[in-house]
Amino acid sequence: MNDLESLNVVSEIFFNIFQRENLYTLDELKEKFAFDVKLPRKVKDSLTGEETWTEMENAELYIKQKNMDRYDATRGWIINKRKISTLEDIINIWKKINYITTERIYDSDNVHKSDTIYNCSNIYHSTDCRGSKNILFSDGLAESENMIASQRTANSNNCIRVDDSGNCSNSYNVICSAKITNSFFIQDCNSLYECMFCSHISNRRYCIANMQFEKEEYLKIKKILIDWITKKE
């Protein structure tokens, strides 16, 4: 998913959550929303010098998945037998052939700046995603769609900053919760609709900081919150 395609996805997500236009560039989105998400980092393919992306840290040698496959098909990875006298000899030989594979993308399409992606489409700068679509700056998503800066979450859609949760939609900043819809700043909750700044409650709507409000009161405060979240400094 290239930059333009990614921004189009962001625009859709922003409208679904905030009913606002996205004013941020991709770099600004990453800095504002994904500041604490572990994302693939840029390295160089040790054989070709190409730019590539990996979630593995502190390796000495890297190789793109496609280049590893090509090398295997053309030259093979078996090397001639050498004399080994010590364990150190083995380790030194291993270091020369131990390329860490990068951009490991399986049964997926339109994936950019990402590593360990399975059965996905339209992925941008993310890692460890499975069965998902239209994902940006995320780590550990499954069966989810239209997500930004989220981690370890499944079966969710149109969310930003949702962590360790499931079955969330049209929400922002949700932690360790399930069945959250149209809500903001939720922690350890279940089955909430149109709530904000709530913790440890279930089966509620129009609550703010665990206090019950009328719908009209709630929507007035929600507008103020959305203006604050989406305002570009």
N, CA, C and O of each residue as an XYZ file, in Angstrom:
932
protein
N       0.855     -1.180      0.000
C       0.000      0.000      0.000
C       0.897      1.238      0.000
O       1.618      1.482      0.968
N       0.856      2.002     -1.057
C       1.723      3.169     -1.154
C       1.181      4.330     -0.315
O       0.142      4.208      0.334
N       1.898      5.454     -0.340
C       1.539      6.575      0.524
C       0.142      7.115      0.215
O      -0.640      7.371      1.130
N      -0.169      7.286     -1.056
C      -1.477      7.828     -1.429
C      -2.598      6.879     -1.014
O      -3.610      7.309     -0.459
N      -2.416      5.598     -1.283
C      -3.429      4.620     -0.876
C      -3.607      4.617      0.641
O      -4.724      4.504      1.145
N      -2.495      4.742      1.359
C      -2.554      4.749      2.823
C      -3.335      5.956      3.330
O      -4.149      5.827      4.244
N      -3.096      7.122      2.748
C      -3.813      8.318      3.176
C      -5.306      8.228      2.858
O      -6.130      8.777      3.590
N      -5.657      7.542      1.774
C      -7.072      7.338      1.465
C      -7.740      6.471      2.526
O      -8.883      6.717      2.912
N      -7.015      5.450      2.997
C      -7.536      4.603      4.076
C      -7.688      5.422      5.349
O      -8.695      5.316      6.051
N      -6.682      6.240      5.643
C      -6.747      7.094      6.833
C      -7.965      8.007      6.772
O      -8.651      8.189      7.778
N      -8.238      8.575      5.622
C      -9.390      9.465      5.476
C     -10.684      8.735      5.806
O     -11.564      9.291      6.465
N     -10.801      7.508      5.357
C     -12.000      6.719      5.651
C     -12.121      6.435      7.147
O     -13.207      6.541      7.718
N     -11.001      6.075      7.778
C     -11.011      5.790      9.210
C     -11.376      7.031     10.011
O     -12.194      6.961     10.928
N     -10.778      8.161      9.671
C     -11.074      9.407     10.384
C     -12.553      9.762     10.281
O     -13.161     10.189     11.262
N     -13.128      9.589      9.105
C     -14.540      9.907      8.950
C     -15.406      8.978      9.797
O     -16.366      9.423     10.426
N     -15.071      7.700      9.813
C     -15.882      6.743     10.567
C     -15.797      6.960     12.074
O     -16.776      6.741     12.787
N     -14.631      7.389     12.563
C     -14.474      7.595     14.010
C     -14.883      9.004     14.424
O     -15.637      9.187     15.380
N     -14.377      9.997     13.695
C     -14.486     11.384     14.137
C     -15.462     12.234     13.324
O     -15.839     13.327     13.746
N     -15.867     11.731     12.161
C     -16.629     12.562     11.219
C     -15.864     13.844     10.905
O     -16.438     14.928     10.811
N     -14.550     13.683     10.747
C     -13.667     14.800     10.439
C     -12.729     14.406      9.298
O     -12.510     13.226      9.026
N     -12.187     15.422      8.646
C     -11.178     15.205      7.611
C      -9.816     14.997      8.265
O      -9.494     15.654      9.255
N      -9.024     14.094      7.719
C      -7.655     13.920      8.207
C      -6.773     15.043      7.692
O      -6.725     15.308      6.491
N      -6.075     15.700      8.606
C      -5.195     16.807      8.243
C      -3.721     16.436      8.334
O      -2.857     17.279      8.096
N      -3.422     15.179      8.677
C      -2.052     14.777      8.970
C      -1.392     14.065      7.793
O      -2.059     13.380      7.017
N      -0.087     14.232      7.668
C       0.708     13.414      6.761
C       0.944     12.054      7.418
O       0.633     11.871      8.595
N       1.488     11.110      6.669
C       1.777      9.791      7.241
C       2.806      9.885      8.361
O       2.663      9.226      9.391
N       3.828     10.688      8.171
C       4.834     10.846      9.223
C       4.215     11.464     10.482
O       4.543     11.065     11.599
N       3.337     12.422     10.300
C       2.675     13.048     11.448
C       1.734     12.075     12.148
O       1.642     12.069     13.375
N       1.040     11.259     11.371
C       0.171     10.238     11.960
C       0.969      9.259     12.804
O       0.569      8.895     13.909
N       2.101      8.842     12.262
C       2.955      7.910     13.003
C       3.422      8.527     14.314
O       3.381      7.879     15.360
N       3.862      9.766     14.258
C       4.371     10.433     15.464
C       3.265     10.676     16.493
O       3.494     10.520     17.692
N       2.083     11.052     16.042
C       0.997     11.400     16.961
C       0.318     10.176     17.559
O      -0.016     10.167     18.744
N       0.111      9.128     16.734
C      -0.708      8.008     17.178
C       0.060      6.712     17.435
O      -0.373      5.890     18.243
N       1.195      6.519     16.759
C       1.906      5.240     16.868
C       3.239      5.387     17.591
O       4.154      4.595     17.368
N       3.354      6.372     18.437
C       4.626      6.669     19.099
C       5.132      5.523     19.975
O       6.336      5.434     20.216
N       4.252      4.646     20.456
C       4.669      3.555     21.337
C       4.480      2.171     20.713
O       4.601      1.159     21.403
N       4.188      2.123     19.421
C       3.993      0.845     18.745
C       5.329      0.367     18.178
O       6.045      1.132     17.532
N       5.658     -0.890     18.420
C       6.886     -1.458     17.860
C       6.655     -1.752     16.381
O       5.846     -2.612     16.033
N       7.358     -1.043     15.525
C       7.169     -1.166     14.085
C       8.452     -1.663     13.419
O       9.537     -1.512     13.980
N       8.337     -2.248     12.242
C       9.544     -2.669     11.519
C      10.478     -1.484     11.272
O      10.033     -0.366     11.012
N      11.771     -1.754     11.357
C      12.737     -0.686     11.118
C      13.451     -0.917      9.789
O      13.528     -2.039      9.288
N      13.963      0.164      9.239
C      14.626      0.094      7.939
C      16.057     -0.382      8.100
O      16.790      0.138      8.941
N      16.473     -1.377      7.297
C      17.848     -1.863      7.254
C      18.241     -2.052      5.794
O      17.462     -1.765      4.885
N      19.457     -2.535      5.584
C      19.937     -2.801      4.228
C      20.051     -4.306      3.985
O      20.544     -5.046      4.836
N      19.591     -4.745      2.823
C      19.832     -6.120      2.406
C      21.341     -6.298      2.257
O      21.975     -5.572      1.491
N      21.921     -7.252      2.978
C      23.380     -7.400      3.018
C      23.961     -7.906      1.715
O      25.163     -7.766      1.493
N      23.154     -8.488      0.849
C      23.647     -8.948     -0.448
C      23.510     -7.888     -1.532
O      24.419     -7.710     -2.343
N      22.385     -7.184     -1.552
C      22.105     -6.267     -2.652
C      22.224     -4.796     -2.266
O      22.343     -3.937     -3.139
N      22.194     -4.496     -0.971
C      22.215     -3.111     -0.528
C      20.869     -2.428     -0.610
O      20.767     -1.229     -0.350
N      19.819     -3.178     -0.972
C      18.489     -2.594     -1.068
C      17.943     -2.217      0.318
O      18.305     -2.819      1.329
N      17.077     -1.221      0.335
C      16.334     -0.889      1.546
C      15.330     -2.000      1.834
O      14.638     -2.469      0.930
N      15.255     -2.412      3.084
C      14.284     -3.430      3.460
C      13.850     -3.202      4.904
O      14.416     -2.356      5.596
N      12.847     -3.954      5.362
C      12.223     -3.686      6.659
C      12.145     -4.964      7.479
O      11.811     -6.030      6.963
N      12.458     -4.840      8.767
C      12.494     -6.015      9.638
C      11.986     -5.686     11.029
O      12.114     -4.557     11.502
N      11.405     -6.690     11.681
C      11.052     -6.536     13.091
C      12.153     -7.091     13.993
O      12.084     -6.949     15.213
N      13.171     -7.725     13.398
C      14.273     -8.309     14.158
C      15.329     -7.250     14.432
O      15.732     -6.520     13.526
N      15.772     -7.166     15.668
C      16.753     -6.162     16.048
C      18.144     -6.760     16.213
O      18.293     -7.933     16.558
N      19.146     -5.949     15.965
C      20.544     -6.263     16.299
C      21.127     -7.443     15.540
O      22.054     -8.087     16.031
N      20.611     -7.741     14.365
C      21.233     -8.771     13.532
C      22.410     -8.172     12.766
O      22.497     -6.956     12.597
N      23.312     -9.035     12.306
C      24.462     -8.551     11.536
C      24.207     -8.581     10.037
O      24.721     -7.736      9.304
N      23.415     -9.550      9.571
C      23.151     -9.707      8.148
C      21.637     -9.805      7.909
O      20.917    -10.456      8.667
N      21.177     -9.152      6.849
C      19.760     -9.193      6.491
C      19.616     -9.552      5.016
O      20.504     -9.283      4.208
N      18.489    -10.161      4.683
C      18.200    -10.454      3.283
C      16.685    -10.470      3.082
O      15.953    -11.069      3.869
N      16.223     -9.801      2.017
C      14.804     -9.815      1.701
C      14.327    -11.223      1.414
O      15.076    -12.041      0.880
N      13.089    -11.509      1.765
C      12.520    -12.825      1.502
C      12.668    -13.214      0.030
O      13.059    -14.338     -0.286
N      12.353    -12.278     -0.860
C      12.424    -12.605     -2.286
C      13.860    -12.852     -2.734
O      14.094    -13.687     -3.607
N      14.830    -12.138     -2.150
C      16.230    -12.354     -2.507
C      16.754    -13.663     -1.930
O      17.581    -14.330     -2.551
N      16.275    -14.031     -0.746
C      16.647    -15.308     -0.165
C      16.147    -16.457     -1.042
O      16.871    -17.421     -1.292
N      14.899    -16.339     -1.507
C      14.332    -17.373     -2.382
C      15.097    -17.462     -3.698
O      15.349    -18.555     -4.205
N      15.466    -16.300     -4.250
C      16.202    -16.279     -5.515
C      17.587    -16.905     -5.348
O      18.032    -17.670     -6.203
N      18.265    -16.579     -4.251
C      19.584    -17.145     -3.980
C      19.492    -18.662     -3.841
O      20.341    -19.398     -4.344
N      18.447    -19.113     -3.151
C      18.263    -20.549     -2.965
C      18.044    -21.254     -4.295
O      18.535    -22.364     -4.502
N      17.310    -20.614     -5.194
C      17.005    -21.226     -6.485
C      18.186    -21.225     -7.435
O      18.316    -22.131     -8.258
N      19.067    -20.206     -7.334
C      20.158    -20.068     -8.295
C      21.486    -20.652     -7.799
O      22.237    -21.238     -8.579
N      21.776    -20.488     -6.494
C      23.069    -20.935     -5.970
C      22.935    -21.966     -4.857
O      23.767    -22.863     -4.717
N      21.890    -21.824     -4.081
C      21.699    -22.732     -2.956
C      22.488    -22.272     -1.736
O      23.477    -21.548     -1.850
N      22.028    -22.709     -0.567
C      22.640    -22.267      0.679
C      23.618    -23.270      1.281
O      24.246    -22.981      2.300
N      23.758    -24.435      0.672
C      24.748    -25.402      1.144
C      26.144    -24.932      0.726
O      26.346    -24.545     -0.425
N      27.095    -24.962      1.640
C      28.471    -24.560      1.338
C      29.399    -25.751      1.474
O      29.028    -26.777      2.045
N      30.619    -25.613      0.944
C      31.593    -26.703      1.004
C      32.002    -26.996      2.444
O      32.093    -26.094      3.276
N      32.244    -28.258      2.714
C      32.659    -28.678      4.048
C      34.016    -28.077      4.393
O      34.931    -28.062      3.570
N      34.133    -27.579      5.628
C      35.382    -26.997      6.102
C      35.815    -27.692      7.388
O      35.017    -28.331      8.073
N      37.087    -27.549      7.690
C      37.605    -28.155      8.908
C      37.079    -27.396     10.126
O      37.106    -26.166     10.173
N      36.605    -28.155     11.098
C      36.091    -27.563     12.336
C      36.850    -28.159     13.509
O      36.876    -29.375     13.697
N      37.462    -27.293     14.290
C      38.210    -27.761     15.461
C      37.542    -27.352     16.768
O      37.681    -28.034     17.784
N      36.824    -26.249     16.738
C      36.224    -25.736     17.961
C      34.798    -25.258     17.692
O      34.383    -25.095     16.545
N      34.066    -25.041     18.771
C      32.730    -24.473     18.640
C      32.793    -23.082     18.017
O      31.892    -22.679     17.282
N      33.860    -22.357     18.317
C      34.034    -21.028     17.744
C      34.116    -21.083     16.225
O      33.622    -20.186     15.542
N      34.741    -22.137     15.692
C      34.812    -22.315     14.232
C      33.409    -22.407     13.632
O      33.118    -21.798     12.603
N      32.546    -23.180     14.294
C      31.173    -23.338     13.805
C      30.440    -22.004     13.830
O      29.766    -21.634     12.868
N      30.577    -21.298     14.925
C      29.870    -20.029     15.075
C      30.338    -19.020     14.029
O      29.524    -18.285     13.468
N      31.643    -18.980     13.764
C      32.173    -18.047     12.768
C      31.655    -18.352     11.365
O      31.372    -17.439     10.589
N      31.532    -19.652     11.041
C      30.979    -20.021      9.734
C      29.497    -19.671      9.670
O      29.007    -19.157      8.665
N      28.795    -19.958     10.760
C      27.354    -19.680     10.801
C      27.074    -18.196     10.622
O      26.111    -17.821      9.952
N      27.911    -17.349     11.218
C      27.707    -15.906     11.090
C      27.739    -15.455      9.631
O      27.085    -14.479      9.263
N      28.502    -16.169      8.801
C      28.635    -15.773      7.412
C      27.427    -16.171      6.560
O      27.197    -15.599      5.495
N      26.665    -17.145      7.032
C      25.507    -17.597      6.244
C      24.179    -17.301      6.950
O      23.111    -17.602      6.417
N      24.247    -16.720      8.130
C      23.037    -16.513      8.931
C      22.405    -15.153      8.641
O      22.436    -14.251      9.479
N      21.836    -15.018      7.451
C      21.110    -13.806      7.076
C      19.715    -13.852      7.704
O      19.005    -14.850      7.582
N      19.337    -12.782      8.364
C      17.982    -12.672      8.891
C      17.049    -12.265      7.751
O      17.266    -11.243      7.099
N      16.024    -13.056      7.519
C      15.095    -12.779      6.428
C      14.175    -11.624      6.793
O      13.619    -11.585      7.890
N      14.020    -10.687      5.867
C      13.190     -9.504      6.106
C      11.989     -9.500      5.160
O      11.922    -10.272      4.203
N      11.051     -8.614      5.457
C       9.836     -8.497      4.649
C       9.225     -9.871      4.381
O       8.971    -10.246      3.237
N       9.002    -10.599      5.451
C       8.396    -11.933      5.358
C       6.893    -11.759      5.161
O       6.147    -11.515      6.109
N       6.480    -11.890      3.930
C       5.100    -11.611      3.534
C       4.543    -12.842      2.834
O       5.055    -13.258      1.795
N       3.495    -13.419      3.403
C       2.963    -14.686      2.923
C       1.486    -14.559      2.545
O       0.669    -14.086      3.334
N       1.166    -14.984      1.342
C      -0.222    -14.990      0.857
C      -0.884    -13.630      1.080
O      -2.027    -13.549      1.528
N      -0.161    -12.585      0.767
C      -0.647    -11.223      0.994
C      -0.347    -10.364     -0.228
O       0.486    -10.722     -1.061
N      -1.035     -9.223     -0.329
C      -0.770     -8.320     -1.444
C      -0.829     -6.871     -0.982
O      -1.481     -6.531      0.005
N      -0.124     -6.034     -1.731
C      -0.071     -4.588     -1.486
C       0.429     -4.284     -0.070
O      -0.221     -3.584      0.706
N       1.599     -4.832      0.236
C       2.216     -4.669      1.556
C       3.474     -3.824      1.407
O       4.281     -4.059      0.508
N       3.645     -2.827      2.299
C       4.754     -1.873      2.168
C       5.388     -1.625      3.532
O       4.678     -1.423      4.517
N       6.718     -1.639      3.597
C       7.470     -1.329      4.810
C       7.059     -2.220      5.990
O       6.983     -1.745      7.123
N       6.797     -3.490      5.736
C       6.256     -4.367      6.773
C       7.007     -5.689      6.832
O       7.750     -6.043      5.916
N       6.794     -6.418      7.939
C       7.459     -7.708      8.142
C       6.505     -8.640      8.889
O       5.716     -8.200      9.724
N       6.589     -9.914      8.580
C       5.718    -10.966      9.124
C       4.241    -10.612      8.951
O       3.544    -10.250      9.899
N       3.801    -10.734      7.708
C       2.414    -10.458      7.341
C       1.831    -11.715      6.688
O       2.436    -12.291      5.785
N       0.651    -12.132      7.154
C       0.053    -13.380      6.687
C      -1.395    -13.140      6.224
O      -2.212    -12.602      6.972
N      -1.696    -13.540      4.999
C      -3.073    -13.496      4.492
C      -3.718    -12.121      4.667
O      -4.842    -12.008      5.156
N      -3.001    -11.096      4.266
C      -3.476     -9.721      4.424
C      -3.443     -8.983      3.087
O      -2.853     -9.448      2.112
N      -4.088     -7.832      3.073
C      -3.975     -6.942      1.920
C      -3.990     -5.494      2.396
O      -4.640     -5.153      3.384
N      -3.261     -4.654      1.671
C      -3.202     -3.221      1.967
C      -2.654     -2.959      3.375
O      -3.370     -2.519      4.274
N      -1.376     -3.241      3.527
C      -0.708     -3.093      4.829
C       0.426     -2.071      4.682
O       1.196     -2.123      3.723
N       0.519     -1.147      5.637
C       1.559     -0.112      5.588
C       2.298     -0.050      6.918
O       1.691      0.184      7.963
N       3.610     -0.260      6.875
C       4.510     -0.129      8.019
C       3.932     -0.792      9.279
O       3.692     -0.138     10.294
N       3.718     -2.101      9.179
C       3.142     -2.865     10.280
C       3.834     -4.210     10.394
O       4.637     -4.588      9.540
N       3.507     -4.938     11.478
C       4.136     -6.237     11.690
C       3.172     -7.204     12.356
O       2.264     -6.800     13.082
N       3.386     -8.489     12.096
C       2.644     -9.574     12.742
C       1.134     -9.401     12.586
O       0.388     -9.450     13.564
N       0.697     -9.198     11.344
C      -0.739     -9.070     11.069
C      -1.221    -10.295     10.302
O      -0.511    -10.838      9.456
N      -2.442    -10.717     10.614
C      -2.995    -11.934     10.016
C      -4.446    -11.707      9.608
O      -5.245    -11.184     10.385
N      -4.774    -12.098      8.400
C      -6.144    -12.026      7.944
C      -6.757    -10.645      8.050
O      -7.934    -10.520      8.387
N      -5.986     -9.607      7.770
C      -6.454     -8.235      7.971
C      -6.297     -7.398      6.709
O      -5.627     -7.797      5.756
N      -6.926     -6.235      6.722
C      -6.952     -5.380      5.525
C      -6.936     -3.920      5.935
O      -7.564     -3.527      6.919
N      -6.207     -3.121      5.165
C      -6.143     -1.667      5.394
C      -5.623     -1.347      6.799
O      -6.330     -0.780      7.632
N      -4.374     -1.727      7.030
C      -3.752     -1.578      8.350
C      -2.535     -0.663      8.236
O      -1.732     -0.809      7.314
N      -2.396      0.284      9.175
C      -1.240      1.179      9.204
C      -0.649      1.223     10.603
O      -1.377      1.272     11.594
N       0.672      1.205     10.677
C       1.419      1.438     11.921
C       0.923      0.550     13.069
O       0.710      1.042     14.177
N       0.741     -0.730     12.819
C       0.168     -1.620     13.833
C       1.004     -2.873     14.026
O       1.803     -3.251     13.169
N       0.796     -3.509     15.178
C       1.560     -4.701     15.563
C       0.617     -5.728     16.193
O       0.009     -5.467     17.231
N       0.502     -6.894     15.559
C      -0.245     -7.975     16.172
C      -1.744     -7.899     15.989
O      -2.491     -8.082     16.950
N      -2.205     -7.632     14.767
C      -3.643     -7.580     14.504
C      -4.102     -8.835     13.781
O      -3.359     -9.424     12.996
N      -5.353     -9.238     14.060
C      -5.921    -10.416     13.408
C      -7.367    -10.144     13.016
O      -8.151     -9.592     13.788
N      -7.691    -10.548     11.801
C      -9.070    -10.450     11.320
C      -9.656     -9.053     11.563
O     -10.779     -8.916     12.048
N      -8.888     -8.034     11.223
C      -9.308     -6.657     11.455
C      -9.180     -5.841     10.171
O      -8.492     -6.242      9.233
N      -9.854     -4.690     10.142
C      -9.865     -3.868      8.931
C      -9.932     -2.391      9.296
O     -10.609     -2.000     10.247
N      -9.214     -1.576      8.519
C      -9.207     -0.122      8.727
C      -8.754      0.228     10.145
O      -9.525      0.751     10.951
N      -7.491     -0.073     10.427
C      -6.944      0.144     11.769
C      -5.643      0.944     11.677
O      -4.853      0.769     10.750
N      -5.441      1.828     12.664
C      -4.220      2.629     12.746
C      -3.640      2.501     14.151
O      -4.374      2.588     15.135
N      -2.337      2.297     14.249
C      -1.614      2.383     15.524
C      -2.245      1.514     16.604
O      -2.474      1.973     17.724
N      -2.525      0.262     16.268
C      -3.150     -0.652     17.222
C      -2.264     -1.869     17.446
O      -1.415     -2.192     16.616
N      -2.470     -2.546     18.585
C      -1.600     -3.655     18.963
C      -2.409     -4.803     19.587
O      -3.332     -4.570     20.368
N      -2.053     -6.027     19.236
C      -2.589     -7.243     19.865
C      -4.113     -7.215     19.960
O      -4.694     -7.389     21.032
N      -4.736     -6.992     18.816
C      -6.194     -6.820     18.777
C      -6.774     -7.629     17.623
O      -6.122     -7.819     16.596
N      -8.011     -8.106     17.801
C      -8.638     -8.952     16.787
C     -10.081     -8.531     16.530
O     -10.738     -7.918     17.372
N     -10.545     -8.883     15.338
C     -11.958     -8.713     14.973
C     -12.454     -7.284     15.227
O     -13.526     -7.076     15.796
N     -11.664     -6.325     14.801
C     -12.015     -4.923     15.020
C     -11.905     -4.151     13.709
O     -11.227     -4.581     12.776
N     -12.585     -2.998     13.653
C     -12.539     -2.209     12.431
C     -12.744     -0.731     12.724
O     -13.439     -0.352     13.667
N     -12.119      0.091     11.888
C     -12.231      1.549     11.984
C     -11.881      2.054     13.377
O     -12.685      2.710     14.039
N     -10.670      1.736     13.805
C     -10.209      2.159     15.125
C      -8.792      2.721     15.045
O      -8.024      2.401     14.137
N      -8.471      3.564     16.016
C      -7.123      4.086     16.186
C      -6.707      3.860     17.634
O      -7.468      4.151     18.556
N      -5.510      3.345     17.829
C      -4.956      3.096     19.160
C      -5.851      2.179     20.001
O      -6.334      2.557     21.068
N      -6.053      0.971     19.488
C      -6.761     -0.061     20.241
C      -5.761     -1.166     20.567
O      -5.144     -1.740     19.670
N      -5.606     -1.459     21.852
C      -4.616     -2.443     22.304
C      -5.287     -3.552     23.107
O      -6.187     -3.297     23.907
N      -4.834     -4.795     22.881
C      -5.248     -5.941     23.697
C      -6.764     -6.034     23.806
O      -7.302     -6.253     24.892
N      -7.444     -5.868     22.689
C      -8.900     -5.816     22.707
C      -9.481     -6.612     21.549
O      -8.748     -7.112     20.695
N     -10.816     -6.726     21.529
C     -11.472     -7.438     20.451
C     -12.870     -6.918     20.200
O     -13.530     -6.388     21.094
N     -13.307     -7.081     18.961
C     -14.663     -6.687     18.592
C     -14.950     -5.216     18.908
O     -15.966     -4.881     19.519
N     -14.040     -4.358     18.480
C     -14.205     -2.918     18.653
C     -14.438     -2.270     17.291
O     -13.957     -2.760     16.269
N     -15.179     -1.167     17.290
C     -15.422     -0.468     16.028
C     -15.596      1.021     16.259
O     -16.134      1.454     17.278
N     -15.124      1.797     15.284
C     -15.312      3.254     15.281
C     -14.905      3.877     16.615
O     -15.614      4.728     17.152
N     -13.771      3.453     17.140
C     -13.357      3.900     18.475
C     -11.903      4.337     18.486
O     -11.126      4.012     17.588
N     -11.556      5.088     19.535
C     -10.217      5.639     19.681
C      -9.711      5.406     21.097
O     -10.402      5.693     22.075
N      -8.499      4.883     21.187
C      -7.794      4.686     22.457
C      -8.576      3.763     23.396
O      -9.160      4.192     24.391
N      -8.560      2.485     23.035
C      -9.236      1.442     23.808
C      -8.199      0.436     24.274
O      -7.359     -0.002     23.488
N      -8.254      0.067     25.547
C      -7.277     -0.858     26.119
C      -8.004     -1.998     26.828
O      -8.910     -1.764     27.626
N      -7.603     -3.221     26.533
C      -8.048     -4.395     27.281
C      -9.571     -4.443     27.408
O     -10.100     -4.616     28.506
N     -10.264     -4.292     26.298
C     -11.723     -4.222     26.320
C     -12.302     -5.001     25.144
O     -11.578     -5.413     24.238
N     -13.627     -5.195     25.174
C     -14.300     -5.925     24.103
C     -15.678     -5.336     23.840
O     -16.326     -4.791     24.734
N     -16.104     -5.462     22.587
C     -17.425     -4.988     22.179
C     -17.608     -3.501     22.492
O     -18.562     -3.091     23.154
N     -16.659     -2.717     21.992
C     -16.674     -1.264     22.203
C     -17.000     -0.588     20.877
O     -16.358     -0.867     19.864
N     -17.995      0.300     20.878
C     -18.432      0.960     19.643
C     -18.568      2.462     19.857
O     -19.129      2.912     20.856
N     -18.046      3.233     18.901
C     -18.185      4.695     18.918
C     -17.748      5.296     20.255
O     -18.440      6.145     20.816
N     -16.609      4.854     20.756
C     -16.181      5.275     22.094
C     -14.735      5.743     22.091
O     -13.988      5.479     21.149
N     -14.339      6.454     23.173
C     -13.032      7.098     23.253
C     -12.459      6.937     24.661
O     -13.157      7.134     25.656
N     -11.190      6.580     24.726
C     -10.486      6.455     26.005
C     -11.228      5.497     26.944
O     -11.840      5.898     27.934
N     -11.142      4.219     26.585
C     -11.828      3.158     27.322
C     -10.795      2.157     27.819
O      -9.880      1.790     27.082
N     -10.936      1.714     29.065
C      -9.990      0.752     29.631
C     -10.736     -0.299     30.454
O     -11.498      0.031     31.362
N     -10.501     -1.575     30.118
C     -11.068     -2.692     30.876
C     -12.590     -2.608     30.940
O     -13.178     -2.626     32.021
N     -13.218     -2.515     29.775
C     -14.678     -2.428     29.712
C     -15.231     -3.442     28.717
O     -14.490     -4.037     27.935
N     -16.540     -3.625     28.763
C     -17.198     -4.569     27.869
C     -18.565     -4.022     27.453
O     -19.327     -3.508     28.273
N     -18.846     -4.147     26.178
C     -20.176     -3.796     25.652
C     -20.555     -2.346     25.965
O     -21.529     -2.076     26.668
N     -19.767     -1.436     25.427
C     -20.071     -0.014     25.559
C     -20.402      0.578     24.192
O     -19.827      0.191     23.175
N     -21.326      1.511     24.190
C     -21.698      2.248     22.987
C     -21.740      3.730     23.325
O     -22.419      4.138     24.268
N     -21.025      4.525     22.566
C     -20.973      5.976     22.790
C     -20.644      6.304     24.253
O     -21.454      6.867     24.989
N     -19.422      5.927     24.638
C     -18.921      6.264     25.970
C     -17.526      6.852     25.835
O     -16.870      6.669     24.809
N     -17.064      7.560     26.870
C     -15.710      8.096     26.841
C     -15.143      8.184     28.253
O     -15.868      8.410     29.222
N     -13.835      8.000     28.342
C     -13.111      8.079     29.616
C     -13.735      7.156     30.668
O     -13.973      7.565     31.804
N     -13.996      5.911     30.274
C     -14.614      4.951     31.191
C     -13.688      3.776     31.467
O     -12.892      3.381     30.614
N     -13.804      3.221     32.676
C     -13.008      2.056     33.077
C     -13.866      1.099     33.905
O     -14.654      1.522     34.751
N     -13.696     -0.207     33.641
C     -14.256     -1.275     34.481
C     -15.779     -1.308     34.510
O     -16.356     -1.731     35.512
N     -16.450     -0.872     33.436
C     -17.908     -0.948     33.403
C     -18.346     -1.734     32.168
O     -17.557     -1.952     31.249
N     -19.609     -2.156     32.156
C     -20.147     -2.943     31.053
C     -21.584     -2.541     30.747
O     -22.308     -2.015     31.593
N     -21.965     -2.811     29.504
C     -23.363     -2.675     29.095
C     -23.917     -1.271     29.378
O     -24.952     -1.103     30.023
N     -23.192     -0.283     28.873
C     -23.599      1.103     29.090
C     -23.531      1.894     27.789
O     -22.865      1.492     26.835
N     -24.224      3.014     27.769
C     -24.121      3.972     26.679
C     -24.247      5.384     27.237
O     -24.925      5.602     28.241
N     -23.596      6.334     26.589
C     -23.605      7.740     26.970
C     -23.052      7.966     28.383
O     -23.581      8.768     29.152
N     -21.982      7.242     28.701
C     -21.291      7.460     29.972
C     -20.003      8.239     29.728
O     -19.329      8.043     28.717
N     -19.669      9.125     30.665
C     -18.414      9.858     30.640
C     -17.769      9.717     32.007
O     -18.365     10.086     33.019
N     -16.551      9.182     32.041
C     -15.841      8.963     33.306
C     -16.715      8.187     34.289
O     -16.791      8.511     35.474
N     -17.382      7.140     33.755
C     -18.243      6.252     34.541
C     -19.484      6.950     35.100
O     -20.126      6.414     36.003
N     -19.831      8.111     34.595
C     -21.043      8.820     34.995
C     -22.059      8.772     33.860
O     -21.699      8.926     32.694
N     -23.311      8.562     34.197
C     -24.357      8.471     33.180
C     -24.828      9.861     32.764
O     -25.142     10.700     33.608
N     -24.874     10.093     31.447
C     -25.353     11.349     30.893
C     -26.524     11.091     29.952
O     -26.706      9.980     29.452
N     -27.307     12.130     29.722
C     -28.309     12.069     28.665
C     -27.602     12.179     27.313
O     -26.501     12.720     27.220
N     -28.240     11.667     26.283
C     -27.632     11.632     24.957
C     -27.202     13.023     24.493
O     -26.091     13.183     23.987
N     -28.051     14.018     24.656
C     -27.741     15.358     24.178
C     -26.535     15.945     24.910
O     -25.678     16.580     24.295
N     -26.475     15.732     26.215
C     -25.330     16.200     26.995
C     -24.054     15.526     26.517
O     -23.020     16.169     26.338
N     -24.149     14.231     26.316
C     -22.989     13.445     25.894
C     -22.451     13.944     24.556
O     -21.247     14.146     24.401
N     -23.344     14.140     23.597
C     -22.905     14.511     22.258
C     -22.245     15.888     22.233
O     -21.351     16.118     21.418
N     -22.650     16.785     23.081
C     -21.994     18.089     23.160
C     -20.538     17.937     23.620
O     -19.632     18.549     23.056
N     -20.335     17.127     24.630
C     -18.973     16.918     25.141
C     -18.143     16.112     24.143
O     -16.946     16.355     23.993
N     -18.766     15.166     23.467
C     -18.064     14.374     22.454
C     -17.499     15.268     21.360
O     -16.373     15.056     20.909
N     -18.250     16.248     20.936
C     -17.765     17.156     19.893
C     -16.518     17.904     20.357
O     -15.574     18.075     19.586
N     -16.510     18.345     21.599
C     -15.336     19.044     22.140
C     -14.124     18.111     22.138
O     -13.020     18.517     21.776
N     -14.342     16.858     22.547
C     -13.244     15.884     22.586
C     -12.702     15.603     21.193
O     -11.487     15.561     21.000
N     -13.578     15.411     20.229
C     -13.127     15.127     18.866
C     -12.358     16.308     18.288
O     -11.350     16.114     17.609
N     -12.811     17.511     18.544
C     -12.076     18.690     18.080
C     -10.661     18.699     18.664
O      -9.702     19.055     17.979
N     -10.543     18.310     19.914
C      -9.225     18.281     20.587
C      -8.331     17.190     20.000
O      -7.149     17.429     19.750
N      -8.885     15.989     19.777
C      -8.086     14.886     19.247
C      -7.580     15.189     17.844
O      -6.417     14.934     17.531
N      -8.438     15.726     17.012
C      -8.099     15.884     15.590
C      -7.441     17.209     15.251
O      -7.006     17.422     14.120
N      -7.369     18.100     16.231
C      -6.756     19.393     15.962
C      -5.272     19.234     15.643
O      -4.544     18.536     16.348
N      -4.845     19.881     14.590
C      -3.446     19.859     14.209
C      -2.765     21.092     14.756
O      -3.158     22.220     14.457
N      -1.728     20.867     15.570
C      -1.034     21.988     16.224
C      -0.300     22.843     15.191
O       0.341     23.831     15.551
